[in-house]
Amino acid sequence: MTAKYDALNAERISAAIQQFSKENLQSPYTSKISCFETIDSTNTWLLKNGKHGDFCLSETQTAGRGRRENQWVSPQSGNIYLSFCCYFDSNIQQRSLLGLIAGIAVAEALQDIGLTGHGLKWPNDIFWKDKKLGGILIQTAENYEKFVIGIGLNVSLPKESRVKITQQAVSLEEALQAKAFDRETVVIKLLQRLLLHAEMFADLSFQAFTQSWQRWDILHHREVGFQHQNQEITGRVDGIDEHGRIGILLESGIEYFSAADIKLKKPTQT
């Protein structure tokens, strides 16, 4: 790891989160924050060991992965790899929105540290000026009541890591440019926002979600090309439905697609 990024300290992070919870959450935070030097995957660790409210962080991952089983390049270069475990009863209808809400939490946390020009690319990417800054992966267990939210955020991208990434990527160092930032503070802001949204999740209205999503949605009203059932389709993005599916305005009207249905290509600039 580069010298400018000290290893994350679980005790300092936990103390900051406990203080935050006393001032901002209905119940004090008493769950566990675990920090590792290296691990196969923070998501995998929490799926096996996590309880509600637990966080897992690691300096590097040997088997990190993203959506569609893609590898998540996880070098030991000061990047952020974290996962959050939470339980939600099966009668909570908006559970399918959790990944999008996690994205909103990340976007807000980055705004808290002074970043501008960033947003969310449905369904699970954090972008800055049309380059990928990070990603989110949701995994479930225990009859879809246990959820693990994994977040990978590029803080520093050395050349040897950048060549392994198959799309245009950017780091927090580049996005913040000359602004000084502390990596541990970034982690704390991420954890704070995740806890806030998790506490509000059960009572979240779809209208409130829609307003927050549209604020960060970089695809809103942009034309995209995608593949669906072996057909090439183009259309204009038009919102999200209550199941978290993306709305696409086609000649026949608006149709909604899930992340499993389509693979979005680079949007056309408007």
N, C-alpha and C positions, 0 to 999 in steps of 0.2 A: 504494500500500500504506500502511496506517496506520503511523505512526511507531513504535509499540511493537513491531513485528515487523521485525527486521533481515533482510536477504536471507540465505538459507542459504549457508554457506561450505563448498565441497566439500573444501578442504584440512583444515579442522578436523574435519569429519565423517569423512573418510577416516582421519585420525590416530586418532580415537577408535575406529573400527571395527578398525583394524589392532591396536591395543592389546587390544581385546576378543578378537580372534581368537587372539592369542598365549596368552591366559589360558583360553579356553573352547572353542576349536575344535581339531580334530585337525590342521588345516593352516592356516598363516598366511594371512590374507586379502590377496590381491595384485591383485584385480580393480579395475575403474574405477568411480568415482562422478562422474557428470556433473550439474552444476547449471545451469539455464537461467533467464533472466528471463522469457522467453515461448517457447512451443513449440506445435505443433499438438496433439500428444499424446505423453506420455511413453511410453505403450505402443507407439505407432507408431514412435517413434525407436529403441526397443530392438529391435523386430522387424526393423528394417533394420540396426542397428549393434551390437546387444548380443552380448556373449560371456558364458559362464557366470559368474555371480557379479556381473555389472555392475548398477549402479543408475542410474536417471535421475530427476532431480527438477526441477520447474519452479515458478516463482512463479505462473504462470497458463498456461492451455491455451486455444487458440483452437478446437480440435476435440475436446475431451474427450468421451467417451461412456461410457455404462453398458450394462447388460444390455438385450437386445432393441432395440439401436440407439438407446436413449434418450440424449438429450444429458445430459452431466454438467456442470452449471453450474460454471464454473471462474474465478471473479473473482480479481483481484489484490488480495486482502484479508488475506493471511497464512494462507490455508488450505494444506493439505499435499497435493500431487499427486506421487506417486512410483510408480516401476515397478521391478521386479526381474526379471532374466533368469536362467533356470536351465535346464539340460539334464538330462533323465532318459531312460535307455535304455528302449526300447519293451517290454522284458520285465518292467519293474516294474509289477506288476499294479494297485497302488493309485494310479496316476496320476490317475484320475478323482476322487480325494479331495483333490487339491492345492488347489483353491479353498477347500474347507472348512478345510483345515489352515492356509491363509493367514489365514483369518478368526480361527482360534485364536491365531495369532501376533500379530495386531493386538490382540485382546482382552487377551492377556497383556502386551503392551507398554503398553497404556493402564492396566492395573492397576499396572505398574511405576512409572508417574508419579503414582499415587495416586487414579485414577478408580475409583469404585464404582457399582453400579447399572446397568452396561452388559452387553450380551450380543450374540448373533448370531442373526439371522433368516435361516433357510435361503432361498436358497442363498448369498447374497453380500452381506448388509447388516449393518452394525454399528449397533446401536440403544442408546439410553439412555432409559430410562423411556418406551418405546413411541414414541420419536421417532428419526428416522434421523440418525445421526451421521456415517456414512460408507458407502462401498461398495467392492466388489472386482470386478475384471473380469479373467478369464483369457483369454489368446489364445495360439494355438499356430502353429508354423511348422516347416519341415524335417521333414516326415513325422511330426508330432506328437512330436518329441523335444525341440524348443525350446519353452519355456514363458515367457511374460511375464505377471507378476502385477502388475496395476495397482491402486493404492489411492488413493482420494480421501477425505480426512478434513476435516470442517468444523472449523476452528479459530475463525474469526470469520465471522458471517453478517450483513453490513450489510443494511439494509432493501431496497435496490435488487436485491440478490441473492435475498433470501428470497422476494420476490414471483414470481420465475421458477421456483421449485421447486414441483412439483405435489403433494407430500405433506408431512406434518408433519416438520419438520427441526429439529435442535438443533446448537449449536456446542460445541466443547470449552470455550470460555470460560463458557458457561452451565452445562455439566455439572460443571465443576470449581468453579464459583461463586467464592468468595473465595480459593481456593487459587492461589498464584502458580505459574506454570510457564514454562519456556523452550521455545520452539518447536523449536529445534535439538536439544534434549534429547529431545523427543518423536520427532523423525526418527531420531535415533541408536538409541533404544529399539526403534523399528519395524524398523530394519535389523538390529539384533542378533537379535531374535526370528525374523525371516525366515531369517537365516543358520543359526541353531540348528535350526530345523525342516527346512530344506533339507538340512542335513547328516544328520539322523536319518531323512529321508524313505524312503530305499531299504530300511531295516531296520525300518520302523514296523510294529507289529502292529495288526490291526484292533481288538483288544480295547483297546489303549492309546489308539487314536484315539477309540473310542466313549466311553471314560471322559472324555477331554478335551472332546469335543463336547458331551456331556450337561451338563457343567459350565456351558457358555456358551449353550446352546440356549434361547432365550426362547419357542419354540413348543412345547416338550416338554409333552405331555399337555394341550395347549390345543386347543380346537375351531377349525377354520379352514374357510372357504368357498373353493372354487376352481372354475375352469372347466376341463373336460377333455373334448376331442372334442365341443365345443358343448353340453355338459351341465353344469348347475350341481350341484355335489356338496359335501356337508359331511361332515366326519369329524374324528377326534381324532388329533393328531400322535403317532406312536409310533416314534421312533428313525430311524436312517439305516442303509442296507444297505452292503455292501462296495463298491458302485459309486457311493456318494454320493447315492443316490436317497432321497427322504423317504418314510417309512412312514406311511400313513394308515389308522387303524382305522375300517373301514366295517362295515355290518351283515353283510356277507359275510365279514369277516375283514380282515387287514392286507394292503394292496396298496401297492406301491412305485411312485413316480412320479419322473421326471427333471425337471430345470429346464425342459426343452423341452416337457414334457407339460402342465404346469400353471402357472397364474398365481395365486399365493396372494393372497387378500384379507385384510383386517384380521382378526386372530384374535379370537374371543370370549373375554372375560375370564372366568376361573374363580376 
